[in-house]
């Protein structure tokens, strides 16, 4: 089970940090990541991590940083220089066997947390 937190309302240029805690049995062999879905749009990949390997969507490179604490079974997403187009519900995901930007490669999902960036 994944529990995401940390969303909210922020002005453009501001920062937010999302966190996702995994309960139950988890494995450091599995990828954890973040996706987002804006109203009327498809769910899109944001970032993923396994050990020290990371991957980011082009739209967030240089602004977002994903990190993982394997001892605590948590994954975080530090979001800086936020833009109005980053507004979406952000979902944490886990369980992929390799880093992927395809959402159906991840069998486990959190409930989503709303991020709203005002202009």
Biopython code that builds the backbone (N, CA, C, O; Angstrom):
import numpy as np
from Bio.PDB.StructureBuilder import StructureBuilder

atoms = [
    (1, "UNK", "N", (0.849, -1.183, 0.000)),
    (1, "UNK", "CA", (0.000, 0.000, 0.000)),
    (1, "UNK", "C", (0.891, 1.242, 0.000)),
    (1, "UNK", "O", (1.888, 1.312, 0.718)),
    (2, "UNK", "N", (0.506, 2.215, -0.820)),
    (2, "UNK", "CA", (1.284, 3.441, -0.940)),
    (2, "UNK", "C", (0.446, 4.614, -0.458)),
    (2, "UNK", "O", (-0.732, 4.721, -0.799)),
    (3, "UNK", "N", (1.043, 5.486, 0.326)),
    (3, "UNK", "CA", (0.358, 6.658, 0.866)),
    (3, "UNK", "C", (1.151, 7.898, 0.521)),
    (3, "UNK", "O", (2.262, 8.101, 1.012)),
    (4, "UNK", "N", (0.563, 8.731, -0.337)),
    (4, "UNK", "CA", (1.234, 9.955, -0.771)),
    (4, "UNK", "C", (0.773, 11.145, 0.055)),
    (4, "UNK", "O", (-0.361, 11.187, 0.531)),
    (5, "UNK", "N", (1.666, 12.108, 0.216)),
    (5, "UNK", "CA", (1.339, 13.330, 0.941)),
    (5, "UNK", "C", (2.208, 14.464, 0.439)),
    (5, "UNK", "O", (3.180, 14.245, -0.284)),
    (6, "UNK", "N", (1.848, 15.684, 0.828)),
    (6, "UNK", "CA", (2.692, 16.827, 0.530)),
    (6, "UNK", "C", (2.182, 17.757, -0.541)),
    (6, "UNK", "O", (2.812, 18.780, -0.809)),
    (7, "UNK", "N", (1.072, 17.442, -1.159)),
    (7, "UNK", "CA", (0.542, 18.331, -2.172)),
    (7, "UNK", "C", (-0.003, 19.611, -1.567)),
    (7, "UNK", "O", (-0.082, 19.750, -0.347)),
    (8, "UNK", "N", (-0.379, 20.546, -2.432)),
    (8, "UNK", "CA", (-0.937, 21.796, -1.955)),
    (8, "UNK", "C", (-0.976, 22.840, -3.029)),
    (8, "UNK", "O", (-0.807, 22.548, -4.213)),
    (9, "UNK", "N", (-1.205, 24.081, -2.599)),
    (9, "UNK", "CA", (-1.283, 25.228, -3.497)),
    (9, "UNK", "C", (-0.030, 26.068, -3.332)),
    (9, "UNK", "O", (0.356, 26.410, -2.214)),
    (10, "UNK", "N", (0.601, 26.398, -4.445)),
    (10, "UNK", "CA", (1.822, 27.186, -4.402)),
    (10, "UNK", "C", (1.831, 28.135, -5.592)),
    (10, "UNK", "O", (1.236, 27.842, -6.629)),
    (11, "UNK", "N", (2.499, 29.263, -5.446)),
    (11, "UNK", "CA", (2.623, 30.191, -6.557)),
    (11, "UNK", "C", (3.705, 29.731, -7.525)),
    (11, "UNK", "O", (4.624, 29.001, -7.154)),
    (12, "UNK", "N", (3.582, 30.164, -8.745)),
    (12, "UNK", "CA", (4.594, 29.838, -9.741)),
    (12, "UNK", "C", (5.968, 30.267, -9.246)),
    (12, "UNK", "O", (6.136, 31.351, -8.687)),
    (13, "UNK", "N", (6.936, 29.403, -9.459)),
    (13, "UNK", "CA", (8.290, 29.650, -8.989)),
    (13, "UNK", "C", (8.573, 29.061, -7.621)),
    (13, "UNK", "O", (9.722, 29.010, -7.182)),
    (14, "UNK", "N", (7.529, 28.621, -6.955)),
    (14, "UNK", "CA", (7.680, 28.059, -5.623)),
    (14, "UNK", "C", (8.072, 26.595, -5.641)),
    (14, "UNK", "O", (8.344, 26.018, -6.694)),
    (15, "UNK", "N", (8.096, 26.004, -4.451)),
    (15, "UNK", "CA", (8.537, 24.622, -4.294)),
    (15, "UNK", "C", (7.549, 23.835, -3.437)),
    (15, "UNK", "O", (6.859, 24.380, -2.576)),
    (16, "UNK", "N", (7.512, 22.543, -3.705)),
    (16, "UNK", "CA", (6.764, 21.599, -2.881)),
    (16, "UNK", "C", (7.553, 20.305, -2.820)),
    (16, "UNK", "O", (8.339, 19.991, -3.713)),
    (17, "UNK", "N", (7.330, 19.572, -1.763)),
    (17, "UNK", "CA", (7.967, 18.252, -1.632)),
    (17, "UNK", "C", (6.887, 17.218, -1.387)),
    (17, "UNK", "O", (6.133, 17.311, -0.418)),
    (18, "UNK", "N", (6.814, 16.241, -2.259)),
    (18, "UNK", "CA", (5.884, 15.135, -2.114)),
    (18, "UNK", "C", (6.600, 13.946, -1.503)),
    (18, "UNK", "O", (7.774, 13.697, -1.778)),
    (19, "UNK", "N", (5.877, 13.222, -0.674)),
    (19, "UNK", "CA", (6.432, 12.013, -0.083)),
    (19, "UNK", "C", (5.449, 10.866, -0.271)),
    (19, "UNK", "O", (4.238, 11.070, -0.355)),
    (20, "UNK", "N", (5.988, 9.674, -0.336)),
    (20, "UNK", "CA", (5.163, 8.482, -0.494)),
    (20, "UNK", "C", (5.745, 7.387, 0.378)),
    (20, "UNK", "O", (6.913, 7.021, 0.244)),
    (21, "UNK", "N", (4.925, 6.875, 1.264)),
    (21, "UNK", "CA", (5.357, 5.814, 2.159)),
    (21, "UNK", "C", (4.734, 4.497, 1.720)),
    (21, "UNK", "O", (3.531, 4.416, 1.470)),
    (22, "UNK", "N", (5.558, 3.481, 1.630)),
    (22, "UNK", "CA", (5.091, 2.154, 1.243)),
    (22, "UNK", "C", (4.980, 1.280, 2.486)),
    (22, "UNK", "O", (5.925, 1.194, 3.271)),
    (23, "UNK", "N", (3.849, 0.642, 2.666)),
    (23, "UNK", "CA", (3.666, -0.254, 3.796)),
    (23, "UNK", "C", (3.618, -1.687, 3.292)),
    (23, "UNK", "O", (3.407, -1.935, 2.105)),
    (24, "UNK", "N", (3.812, -2.601, 4.186)),
    (24, "UNK", "CA", (3.827, -3.990, 3.787)),
    (24, "UNK", "C", (5.177, -4.375, 3.210)),
    (24, "UNK", "O", (6.160, -3.645, 3.338)),
    (25, "UNK", "N", (5.201, -5.512, 2.586)),
    (25, "UNK", "CA", (6.464, -5.990, 2.033)),
    (25, "UNK", "C", (6.825, -5.211, 0.787)),
    (25, "UNK", "O", (6.025, -5.122, -0.144)),
    (26, "UNK", "N", (7.987, -4.661, 0.761)),
    (26, "UNK", "CA", (8.486, -3.983, -0.426)),
    (26, "UNK", "C", (9.891, -4.492, -0.715)),
    (26, "UNK", "O", (10.525, -5.111, 0.139)),
    (27, "UNK", "N", (10.347, -4.238, -1.868)),
    (27, "UNK", "CA", (11.672, -4.709, -2.237)),
    (27, "UNK", "C", (12.463, -3.588, -2.879)),
    (27, "UNK", "O", (11.947, -2.835, -3.705)),
    (28, "UNK", "N", (13.709, -3.491, -2.490)),
    (28, "UNK", "CA", (14.569, -2.480, -3.105)),
    (28, "UNK", "C", (14.866, -2.814, -4.553)),
    (28, "UNK", "O", (15.448, -2.001, -5.272)),
    (29, "UNK", "N", (14.471, -4.010, -4.992)),
    (29, "UNK", "CA", (14.693, -4.366, -6.387)),
    (29, "UNK", "C", (13.670, -3.720, -7.313)),
    (29, "UNK", "O", (13.838, -3.725, -8.533)),
    (30, "UNK", "N", (12.619, -3.169, -6.738)),
    (30, "UNK", "CA", (11.554, -2.617, -7.561)),
    (30, "UNK", "C", (11.695, -1.104, -7.713)),
    (30, "UNK", "O", (12.174, -0.404, -6.821)),
    (31, "UNK", "N", (11.274, -0.648, -8.836)),
    (31, "UNK", "CA", (11.284, 0.776, -9.136)),
    (31, "UNK", "C", (10.142, 1.463, -8.396)),
    (31, "UNK", "O", (9.046, 0.917, -8.271)),
    (32, "UNK", "N", (10.417, 2.665, -7.911)),
    (32, "UNK", "CA", (9.363, 3.534, -7.398)),
    (32, "UNK", "C", (9.374, 4.812, -8.220)),
    (32, "UNK", "O", (10.424, 5.257, -8.683)),
    (33, "UNK", "N", (8.205, 5.393, -8.396)),
    (33, "UNK", "CA", (8.153, 6.565, -9.257)),
    (33, "UNK", "C", (6.952, 7.442, -8.993)),
    (33, "UNK", "O", (6.137, 7.182, -8.109)),
    (34, "UNK", "N", (6.872, 8.485, -9.789)),
    (34, "UNK", "CA", (5.773, 9.437, -9.713)),
    (34, "UNK", "C", (5.201, 9.656, -11.114)),
    (34, "UNK", "O", (5.933, 9.766, -12.098)),
    (35, "UNK", "N", (3.892, 9.713, -11.169)),
    (35, "UNK", "CA", (3.161, 10.093, -12.364)),
    (35, "UNK", "C", (2.229, 11.237, -11.979)),
    (35, "UNK", "O", (2.023, 11.510, -10.796)),
    (36, "UNK", "N", (1.676, 11.895, -12.976)),
    (36, "UNK", "CA", (0.712, 12.949, -12.696)),
    (36, "UNK", "C", (-0.370, 12.950, -13.761)),
    (36, "UNK", "O", (-0.166, 12.489, -14.884)),
    (37, "UNK", "N", (-1.525, 13.478, -13.381)),
    (37, "UNK", "CA", (-2.636, 13.559, -14.309)),
    (37, "UNK", "C", (-3.369, 14.876, -14.115)),
    (37, "UNK", "O", (-3.922, 15.155, -13.051)),
    (38, "UNK", "N", (-3.359, 15.670, -15.164)),
    (38, "UNK", "CA", (-4.075, 16.945, -15.159)),
    (38, "UNK", "C", (-5.491, 16.708, -15.685)),
    (38, "UNK", "O", (-5.730, 15.728, -16.391)),
    (39, "UNK", "N", (-6.431, 17.593, -15.350)),
    (39, "UNK", "CA", (-7.814, 17.429, -15.814)),
    (39, "UNK", "C", (-7.894, 17.330, -17.334)),
    (39, "UNK", "O", (-7.342, 18.161, -18.056)),
    (40, "UNK", "N", (-8.583, 16.310, -17.797)),
    (40, "UNK", "CA", (-8.772, 16.130, -19.222)),
    (40, "UNK", "C", (-7.577, 15.568, -19.969)),
    (40, "UNK", "O", (-7.594, 15.461, -21.195)),
    (41, "UNK", "N", (-6.528, 15.205, -19.219)),
    (41, "UNK", "CA", (-5.323, 14.666, -19.863)),
    (41, "UNK", "C", (-5.034, 13.264, -19.362)),
    (41, "UNK", "O", (-5.549, 12.832, -18.331)),
    (42, "UNK", "N", (-4.207, 12.573, -20.108)),
    (42, "UNK", "CA", (-3.810, 11.237, -19.696)),
    (42, "UNK", "C", (-2.745, 11.307, -18.596)),
    (42, "UNK", "O", (-2.041, 12.305, -18.441)),
    (43, "UNK", "N", (-2.658, 10.218, -17.848)),
    (43, "UNK", "CA", (-1.630, 10.140, -16.827)),
    (43, "UNK", "C", (-0.260, 10.122, -17.493)),
    (43, "UNK", "O", (-0.042, 9.393, -18.461)),
    (44, "UNK", "N", (0.658, 10.925, -16.974)),
    (44, "UNK", "CA", (1.977, 11.011, -17.591)),
    (44, "UNK", "C", (3.079, 10.782, -16.560)),
    (44, "UNK", "O", (2.936, 11.071, -15.372)),
    (45, "UNK", "N", (4.159, 10.259, -17.065)),
    (45, "UNK", "CA", (5.333, 9.955, -16.258)),
    (45, "UNK", "C", (6.005, 11.238, -15.798)),
    (45, "UNK", "O", (6.089, 12.215, -16.542)),
    (46, "UNK", "N", (6.489, 11.218, -14.539)),
    (46, "UNK", "CA", (7.239, 12.348, -14.010)),
    (46, "UNK", "C", (8.676, 11.937, -13.712)),
    (46, "UNK", "O", (9.616, 12.528, -14.244)),
    (47, "UNK", "N", (8.851, 10.923, -12.862)),
    (47, "UNK", "CA", (10.195, 10.504, -12.473)),
    (47, "UNK", "C", (10.142, 9.108, -11.879)),
    (47, "UNK", "O", (9.096, 8.656, -11.412)),
    (48, "UNK", "N", (11.279, 8.434, -11.902)),
    (48, "UNK", "CA", (11.371, 7.094, -11.317)),
    (48, "UNK", "C", (12.771, 6.871, -10.796)),
    (48, "UNK", "O", (13.725, 7.523, -11.221)),
    (49, "UNK", "N", (12.881, 5.923, -9.855)),
    (49, "UNK", "CA", (14.179, 5.667, -9.229)),
    (49, "UNK", "C", (14.280, 4.213, -8.786)),
    (49, "UNK", "O", (13.318, 3.623, -8.294)),
    (50, "UNK", "N", (15.456, 3.662, -8.972)),
    (50, "UNK", "CA", (15.819, 2.388, -8.360)),
    (50, "UNK", "C", (17.293, 2.486, -8.012)),
    (50, "UNK", "O", (18.122, 2.791, -8.869)),
    (51, "UNK", "N", (17.615, 2.227, -6.756)),
    (51, "UNK", "CA", (18.959, 2.449, -6.251)),
    (51, "UNK", "C", (19.399, 3.868, -6.625)),
    (51, "UNK", "O", (18.718, 4.818, -6.239)),
    (52, "UNK", "N", (20.471, 4.054, -7.335)),
    (52, "UNK", "CA", (20.934, 5.396, -7.687)),
    (52, "UNK", "C", (20.552, 5.792, -9.107)),
    (52, "UNK", "O", (20.927, 6.861, -9.587)),
    (53, "UNK", "N", (19.815, 4.933, -9.760)),
    (53, "UNK", "CA", (19.398, 5.221, -11.137)),
    (53, "UNK", "C", (18.079, 5.973, -11.143)),
    (53, "UNK", "O", (17.112, 5.556, -10.506)),
    (54, "UNK", "N", (18.047, 7.078, -11.864)),
    (54, "UNK", "CA", (16.853, 7.891, -11.952)),
    (54, "UNK", "C", (16.525, 8.215, -13.405)),
    (54, "UNK", "O", (17.379, 8.143, -14.288)),
    (55, "UNK", "N", (15.290, 8.565, -13.620)),
    (55, "UNK", "CA", (14.858, 9.014, -14.939)),
    (55, "UNK", "C", (13.770, 10.061, -14.741)),
    (55, "UNK", "O", (12.943, 9.953, -13.837)),
    (56, "UNK", "N", (13.785, 11.069, -15.596)),
    (56, "UNK", "CA", (12.834, 12.169, -15.475)),
    (56, "UNK", "C", (12.178, 12.455, -16.820)),
    (56, "UNK", "O", (12.770, 12.242, -17.878)),
    (57, "UNK", "N", (10.965, 12.933, -16.755)),
    (57, "UNK", "CA", (10.333, 13.462, -17.946)),
    (57, "UNK", "C", (11.068, 14.739, -18.349)),
    (57, "UNK", "O", (11.548, 15.484, -17.495)),
    (58, "UNK", "N", (11.150, 14.981, -19.633)),
    (58, "UNK", "CA", (11.853, 16.172, -20.117)),
    (58, "UNK", "C", (11.276, 17.446, -19.515)),
    (58, "UNK", "O", (12.004, 18.409, -19.273)),
    (59, "UNK", "N", (9.980, 17.451, -19.275)),
    (59, "UNK", "CA", (9.313, 18.656, -18.795)),
    (59, "UNK", "C", (9.699, 19.035, -17.369)),
    (59, "UNK", "O", (9.452, 20.163, -16.943)),
    (60, "UNK", "N", (10.300, 18.110, -16.628)),
    (60, "UNK", "CA", (10.635, 18.397, -15.232)),
    (60, "UNK", "C", (12.134, 18.321, -14.956)),
    (60, "UNK", "O", (12.571, 18.613, -13.843)),
    (61, "UNK", "N", (12.915, 17.937, -15.942)),
    (61, "UNK", "CA", (14.362, 17.822, -15.747)),
    (61, "UNK", "C", (14.938, 19.156, -15.291)),
    (61, "UNK", "O", (14.605, 20.213, -15.827)),
    (62, "UNK", "N", (15.805, 19.082, -14.294)),
    (62, "UNK", "CA", (16.443, 20.281, -13.777)),
    (62, "UNK", "C", (15.612, 21.016, -12.738)),
    (62, "UNK", "O", (16.111, 21.920, -12.068)),
    (63, "UNK", "N", (14.345, 20.633, -12.600)),
    (63, "UNK", "CA", (13.476, 21.294, -11.612)),
    (63, "UNK", "C", (13.036, 20.325, -10.513)),
    (63, "UNK", "O", (12.896, 20.724, -9.356)),
    (64, "UNK", "N", (12.823, 19.079, -10.860)),
    (64, "UNK", "CA", (12.353, 18.073, -9.913)),
    (64, "UNK", "C", (13.484, 17.107, -9.588)),
    (64, "UNK", "O", (14.326, 16.811, -10.436)),
    (65, "UNK", "N", (13.492, 16.619, -8.351)),
    (65, "UNK", "CA", (14.465, 15.628, -7.923)),
    (65, "UNK", "C", (13.758, 14.515, -7.169)),
    (65, "UNK", "O", (13.047, 14.760, -6.194)),
    (66, "UNK", "N", (13.962, 13.295, -7.632)),
    (66, "UNK", "CA", (13.378, 12.145, -6.950)),
    (66, "UNK", "C", (14.433, 11.514, -6.065)),
    (66, "UNK", "O", (15.606, 11.441, -6.434)),
    (67, "UNK", "N", (14.010, 11.058, -4.896)),
    (67, "UNK", "CA", (14.934, 10.391, -3.979)),
    (67, "UNK", "C", (14.192, 9.271, -3.270)),
    (67, "UNK", "O", (12.963, 9.220, -3.252)),
    (68, "UNK", "N", (14.969, 8.388, -2.696)),
    (68, "UNK", "CA", (14.366, 7.204, -2.086)),
    (68, "UNK", "C", (15.138, 6.838, -0.839)),
    (68, "UNK", "O", (16.368, 6.878, -0.823)),
    (69, "UNK", "N", (14.414, 6.480, 0.205)),
    (69, "UNK", "CA", (15.005, 5.991, 1.439)),
    (69, "UNK", "C", (14.578, 4.529, 1.579)),
    (69, "UNK", "O", (13.461, 4.239, 2.009)),
    (70, "UNK", "N", (15.458, 3.633, 1.219)),
    (70, "UNK", "CA", (15.103, 2.214, 1.225)),
    (70, "UNK", "C", (14.856, 1.696, 2.634)),
    (70, "UNK", "O", (14.040, 0.796, 2.833)),
    (71, "UNK", "N", (15.551, 2.256, 3.606)),
    (71, "UNK", "CA", (15.364, 1.800, 4.983)),
    (71, "UNK", "C", (13.965, 2.150, 5.489)),
    (71, "UNK", "O", (13.386, 1.417, 6.291)),
    (72, "UNK", "N", (13.430, 3.267, 5.017)),
    (72, "UNK", "CA", (12.106, 3.711, 5.464)),
    (72, "UNK", "C", (11.006, 3.393, 4.465)),
    (72, "UNK", "O", (9.836, 3.685, 4.714)),
    (73, "UNK", "N", (11.371, 2.797, 3.338)),
    (73, "UNK", "CA", (10.390, 2.491, 2.287)),
    (73, "UNK", "C", (9.631, 3.734, 1.842)),
    (73, "UNK", "O", (8.406, 3.715, 1.718)),
    (74, "UNK", "N", (10.355, 4.794, 1.609)),
    (74, "UNK", "CA", (9.723, 6.027, 1.143)),
    (74, "UNK", "C", (10.386, 6.532, -0.128)),
    (74, "UNK", "O", (11.568, 6.288, -0.372)),
    (75, "UNK", "N", (9.609, 7.234, -0.927)),
    (75, "UNK", "CA", (10.129, 7.918, -2.105)),
    (75, "UNK", "C", (9.599, 9.347, -2.055)),
    (75, "UNK", "O", (8.442, 9.582, -1.709)),
    (76, "UNK", "N", (10.458, 10.289, -2.402)),
    (76, "UNK", "CA", (10.088, 11.696, -2.344)),
    (76, "UNK", "C", (10.323, 12.361, -3.688)),
    (76, "UNK", "O", (11.122, 11.903, -4.505)),
    (77, "UNK", "N", (9.610, 13.446, -3.888)),
    (77, "UNK", "CA", (9.779, 14.232, -5.105)),
    (77, "UNK", "C", (9.886, 15.697, -4.706)),
    (77, "UNK", "O", (8.895, 16.310, -4.308)),
    (78, "UNK", "N", (11.068, 16.250, -4.809)),
    (78, "UNK", "CA", (11.295, 17.667, -4.547)),
    (78, "UNK", "C", (11.018, 18.429, -5.834)),
    (78, "UNK", "O", (11.660, 18.196, -6.858)),
    (79, "UNK", "N", (10.061, 19.334, -5.771)),
    (79, "UNK", "CA", (9.658, 20.072, -6.970)),
    (79, "UNK", "C", (9.990, 21.549, -6.776)),
    (79, "UNK", "O", (9.429, 22.204, -5.898)),
    (80, "UNK", "N", (10.884, 22.063, -7.578)),
    (80, "UNK", "CA", (11.295, 23.464, -7.521)),
    (80, "UNK", "C", (10.894, 24.171, -8.809)),
    (80, "UNK", "O", (10.589, 23.540, -9.821)),
    (81, "UNK", "N", (10.903, 25.477, -8.743)),
    (81, "UNK", "CA", (10.568, 26.303, -9.919)),
    (81, "UNK", "C", (9.267, 25.831, -10.561)),
    (81, "UNK", "O", (9.192, 25.636, -11.775)),
    (82, "UNK", "N", (8.273, 25.657, -9.749)),
    (82, "UNK", "CA", (6.999, 25.116, -10.240)),
    (82, "UNK", "C", (6.328, 26.075, -11.212)),
    (82, "UNK", "O", (6.420, 27.296, -11.086)),
    (83, "UNK", "N", (5.657, 25.483, -12.175)),
    (83, "UNK", "CA", (4.953, 26.234, -13.217)),
    (83, "UNK", "C", (3.471, 25.875, -13.176)),
    (83, "UNK", "O", (3.112, 24.799, -12.697)),
    (84, "UNK", "N", (2.615, 26.749, -13.665)),
    (84, "UNK", "CA", (1.177, 26.416, -13.696)),
    (84, "UNK", "C", (0.892, 25.099, -14.424)),
    (84, "UNK", "O", (-0.042, 24.383, -14.062)),
    (85, "UNK", "N", (1.679, 24.781, -15.430)),
    (85, "UNK", "CA", (1.455, 23.531, -16.162)),
    (85, "UNK", "C", (1.840, 22.293, -15.365)),
    (85, "UNK", "O", (1.604, 21.173, -15.820)),
    (86, "UNK", "N", (2.428, 22.471, -14.183)),
    (86, "UNK", "CA", (2.707, 21.334, -13.299)),
    (86, "UNK", "C", (1.471, 20.966, -12.474)),
    (86, "UNK", "O", (1.478, 19.957, -11.769)),
    (87, "UNK", "N", (0.428, 21.762, -12.555)),
    (87, "UNK", "CA", (-0.796, 21.490, -11.822)),
    (87, "UNK", "C", (-1.386, 20.149, -12.252)),
    (87, "UNK", "O", (-1.635, 19.919, -13.435)),
    (88, "UNK", "N", (-1.604, 19.269, -11.275)),
    (88, "UNK", "CA", (-2.108, 17.935, -11.562)),
    (88, "UNK", "C", (-2.285, 17.182, -10.250)),
    (88, "UNK", "O", (-1.858, 17.637, -9.189)),
    (89, "UNK", "N", (-2.918, 16.031, -10.346)),
    (89, "UNK", "CA", (-2.888, 15.076, -9.236)),
    (89, "UNK", "C", (-1.653, 14.216, -9.439)),
    (89, "UNK", "O", (-1.449, 13.643, -10.509)),
    (90, "UNK", "N", (-0.839, 14.133, -8.410)),
    (90, "UNK", "CA", (0.407, 13.378, -8.484)),
    (90, "UNK", "C", (0.227, 12.040, -7.776)),
    (90, "UNK", "O", (-0.270, 11.976, -6.652)),
    (91, "UNK", "N", (0.636, 10.982, -8.452)),
    (91, "UNK", "CA", (0.499, 9.629, -7.932)),
    (91, "UNK", "C", (1.876, 9.000, -7.761)),
    (91, "UNK", "O", (2.725, 9.098, -8.646)),
    (92, "UNK", "N", (2.090, 8.357, -6.625)),
    (92, "UNK", "CA", (3.290, 7.541, -6.514)),
    (92, "UNK", "C", (2.960, 6.132, -6.973)),
    (92, "UNK", "O", (1.826, 5.667, -6.851)),
    (93, "UNK", "N", (3.956, 5.476, -7.492)),
    (93, "UNK", "CA", (3.777, 4.150, -8.054)),
    (93, "UNK", "C", (4.985, 3.297, -7.710)),
    (93, "UNK", "O", (6.080, 3.809, -7.478)),
    (94, "UNK", "N", (4.771, 1.998, -7.681)),
    (94, "UNK", "CA", (5.869, 1.099, -7.325)),
    (94, "UNK", "C", (5.668, -0.262, -7.973)),
    (94, "UNK", "O", (4.575, -0.613, -8.416)),
    (95, "UNK", "N", (6.747, -1.003, -8.010)),
    (95, "UNK", "CA", (6.650, -2.386, -8.426)),
    (95, "UNK", "C", (7.177, -2.716, -9.802)),
    (95, "UNK", "O", (7.246, -3.885, -10.179)),
    (96, "UNK", "N", (7.553, -1.685, -10.565)),
    (96, "UNK", "CA", (8.118, -1.998, -11.874)),
    (96, "UNK", "C", (9.465, -2.693, -11.695)),
    (96, "UNK", "O", (10.189, -2.439, -10.732)),
    (97, "UNK", "N", (9.780, -3.559, -12.623)),
    (97, "UNK", "CA", (11.035, -4.320, -12.534)),
    (97, "UNK", "C", (12.208, -3.545, -13.103)),
    (97, "UNK", "O", (13.363, -3.868, -12.827)),
    (98, "UNK", "N", (11.917, -2.527, -13.895)),
    (98, "UNK", "CA", (12.968, -1.684, -14.451)),
    (98, "UNK", "C", (12.361, -0.295, -14.612)),
    (98, "UNK", "O", (11.140, -0.141, -14.641)),
    (99, "UNK", "N", (13.212, 0.702, -14.715)),
    (99, "UNK", "CA", (12.718, 2.076, -14.850)),
    (99, "UNK", "C", (11.937, 2.199, -16.148)),
    (99, "UNK", "O", (12.432, 1.875, -17.227)),
    (100, "UNK", "N", (10.717, 2.670, -16.020)),
    (100, "UNK", "CA", (9.829, 2.784, -17.168)),
    (100, "UNK", "C", (8.974, 4.025, -17.025)),
    (100, "UNK", "O", (8.630, 4.431, -15.915)),
    (101, "UNK", "N", (8.633, 4.623, -18.153)),
    (101, "UNK", "CA", (7.713, 5.754, -18.148)),
    (101, "UNK", "C", (6.301, 5.326, -18.540)),
    (101, "UNK", "O", (5.452, 6.164, -18.844)),
    (102, "UNK", "N", (6.062, 4.034, -18.530)),
    (102, "UNK", "CA", (4.755, 3.480, -18.903)),
    (102, "UNK", "C", (4.013, 3.094, -17.637)),
    (102, "UNK", "O", (4.486, 2.269, -16.856)),
    (103, "UNK", "N", (2.857, 3.690, -17.440)),
    (103, "UNK", "CA", (2.203, 3.526, -16.145)),
    (103, "UNK", "C", (1.755, 2.083, -15.870)),
    (103, "UNK", "O", (1.700, 1.674, -14.710)),
    (104, "UNK", "N", (1.437, 1.313, -16.903)),
    (104, "UNK", "CA", (0.962, -0.042, -16.606)),
    (104, "UNK", "C", (2.088, -1.008, -16.277)),
    (104, "UNK", "O", (1.842, -2.195, -16.065)),
    (105, "UNK", "N", (3.314, -0.518, -16.233)),
    (105, "UNK", "CA", (4.425, -1.338, -15.742)),
    (105, "UNK", "C", (4.501, -1.319, -14.221)),
    (105, "UNK", "O", (5.262, -2.077, -13.620)),
    (106, "UNK", "N", (3.705, -0.445, -13.600)),
    (106, "UNK", "CA", (3.739, -0.301, -12.153)),
    (106, "UNK", "C", (2.452, -0.896, -11.572)),
    (106, "UNK", "O", (1.378, -0.342, -11.804)),
    (107, "UNK", "N", (2.521, -1.983, -10.839)),
    (107, "UNK", "CA", (1.302, -2.624, -10.323)),
    (107, "UNK", "C", (0.715, -1.962, -9.077)),
    (107, "UNK", "O", (-0.449, -2.192, -8.752)),
    (108, "UNK", "N", (1.498, -1.147, -8.381)),
    (108, "UNK", "CA", (1.022, -0.575, -7.120)),
    (108, "UNK", "C", (0.954, 0.944, -7.212)),
    (108, "UNK", "O", (1.871, 1.595, -7.712)),
    (109, "UNK", "N", (-0.156, 1.493, -6.716)),
    (109, "UNK", "CA", (-0.400, 2.936, -6.829)),
    (109, "UNK", "C", (-0.920, 3.518, -5.526)),
    (109, "UNK", "O", (-1.669, 2.874, -4.791)),
    (110, "UNK", "N", (-0.506, 4.755, -5.255)),
    (110, "UNK", "CA", (-1.062, 5.510, -4.153)),
    (110, "UNK", "C", (-2.331, 6.216, -4.579)),
    (110, "UNK", "O", (-2.749, 6.122, -5.733)),
    (111, "UNK", "N", (-2.942, 6.925, -3.643)),
    (111, "UNK", "CA", (-4.251, 7.529, -3.883)),
    (111, "UNK", "C", (-4.169, 8.864, -4.610)),
    (111, "UNK", "O", (-5.197, 9.364, -5.067)),
    (112, "UNK", "N", (-3.009, 9.447, -4.734)),
    (112, "UNK", "CA", (-2.876, 10.726, -5.418)),
    (112, "UNK", "C", (-2.931, 11.897, -4.467)),
    (112, "UNK", "O", (-3.641, 11.866, -3.461)),
    (113, "UNK", "N", (-2.178, 12.931, -4.791)),
    (113, "UNK", "CA", (-2.188, 14.163, -4.012)),
    (113, "UNK", "C", (-2.209, 15.344, -4.987)),
    (113, "UNK", "O", (-1.471, 15.360, -5.972)),
    (114, "UNK", "N", (-3.053, 16.319, -4.703)),
    (114, "UNK", "CA", (-3.254, 17.436, -5.611)),
    (114, "UNK", "C", (-2.146, 18.472, -5.469)),
    (114, "UNK", "O", (-1.812, 18.895, -4.363)),
    (115, "UNK", "N", (-1.589, 18.869, -6.594)),
    (115, "UNK", "CA", (-0.637, 19.980, -6.645)),
    (115, "UNK", "C", (-1.236, 21.042, -7.561)),
    (115, "UNK", "O", (-1.566, 20.768, -8.715)),
    (116, "UNK", "N", (-1.371, 22.241, -7.038)),
    (116, "UNK", "CA", (-1.922, 23.351, -7.804)),
    (116, "UNK", "C", (-0.922, 24.499, -7.788)),
    (116, "UNK", "O", (-0.513, 24.963, -6.723)),
    (117, "UNK", "N", (-0.534, 24.951, -8.962)),
    (117, "UNK", "CA", (0.422, 26.043, -9.091)),
    (117, "UNK", "C", (-0.303, 27.231, -9.715)),
    (117, "UNK", "O", (-0.785, 27.153, -10.845)),
    (118, "UNK", "N", (-0.373, 28.316, -8.979)),
    (118, "UNK", "CA", (-1.066, 29.505, -9.474)),
    (118, "UNK", "C", (-0.090, 30.435, -10.178)),
    (118, "UNK", "O", (1.085, 30.516, -9.819)),
    (119, "UNK", "N", (-0.595, 31.127, -11.178)),
    (119, "UNK", "CA", (0.274, 32.029, -11.961)),
    (119, "UNK", "C", (0.329, 33.409, -11.346)),
    (119, "UNK", "O", (1.010, 34.291, -11.870)),
]
sb = StructureBuilder()
sb.init_structure("model")
sb.init_model(0)
sb.init_chain("A")
sb.init_seg("    ")
for serial, (resi, resn, name, xyz) in enumerate(atoms, 1):
    if name == "N":
        sb.init_residue(resn, " ", resi, " ")
    sb.init_atom(name, np.array(xyz, "f"), 0.0, 1.0, " ", f" {name:<3s}", serial, name[0])
structure = sb.get_structure()
